[in-house]
Amino acid sequence: MNRSTPPVLAVIGPSGSGKSTLVRRLAERGLVRLHPTYTTRPTRRDEQRPGAAPEHVFCSEVEFDRLERSGHFFRVARPFELPFRYGLPRFSPSPAGPVDCVMLRAPFVEDFKALVPAVVVYQIEVDAERARRRMMMRGDAAPVTEARLHRFGSELVAGRRLADRTFVNDGPLDDLVNAVAQDLAA
């Protein structure tokens, strides 16, 4: 990695914490260059119009298999024992422009740091009940919500150990986005 290349921003946090919404807003403001994860999960209601979910590339199992075999992904996971797979593509951080940004799960941060040593980790937190309501509002089925909440506490604790900064998403979304934007500018 070029020493003048700024660190990559890794946004972590339990399901329902607001990671996706945050990185969408940061990308809309031109503050981050988002590197989307590929996933085989179905789109949610708010992700169905083109461009609505720049943090994900939705693909079929067949396409995901093809990409995985070709070495396209840095890491592949099937979190929460759900049937959906996620893959983070390999990329090279850019020395100029917006901050490169990825969304990760806490268990994958150390592996990512081995590939991209200059990483700043921001954890987004929310209480479990608020996360449950958000998941239900976005249309997650009850079994999917329960599977994601099953590891909520352990993921929160793991993320706290890894995070360079923690932001609590318990107010208006613009407050969170502004706080993260201000920190990125510092």
Stockholm file with secondary structure:
# STOCKHOLM 1.0

chainA/1-186         MNRSTPPVLAVIGPSGSGKSTLVRRLAERGLVRLHPTYTTRPTRRDEQRPGAAPEHVFCSEVEFDRLERSGHFFRVARPFELPFRYGLPRFSPSPAGPVDCVMLRAPFVEDFKALVPAVVVYQIEVDAERARRRMMMRGDAAPVTEARLHRFGSELVAGRRLADRTFVNDGPLDDLVNAVAQDLAA
#=GR chainA/1-186 SS CCTTSCCEEEEECCTTSSHHHHHHHHHHTTSEEECCEEECSCCCGGGCSTTSCTTEEECCHHHHHHHHHTTCEEEEECGGGCSCCEEEECCCCCSSSSEEEEECCGGGHHHHHHHSSCEEEEEEECCHHHHHHHHHHTTCCHHHHHHHHHTHHHHHHHHHHHCSEEEECCSCHHHHHHHHHHHHHC
#=GC SS_cons         CCTTSCCEEEEECCTTSSHHHHHHHHHHTTSEEECCEEECSCCCGGGCSTTSCTTEEECCHHHHHHHHHTTCEEEEECGGGCSCCEEEECCCCCSSSSEEEEECCGGGHHHHHHHSSCEEEEEEECCHHHHHHHHHHTTCCHHHHHHHHHTHHHHHHHHHHHCSEEEECCSCHHHHHHHHHHHHHC
//
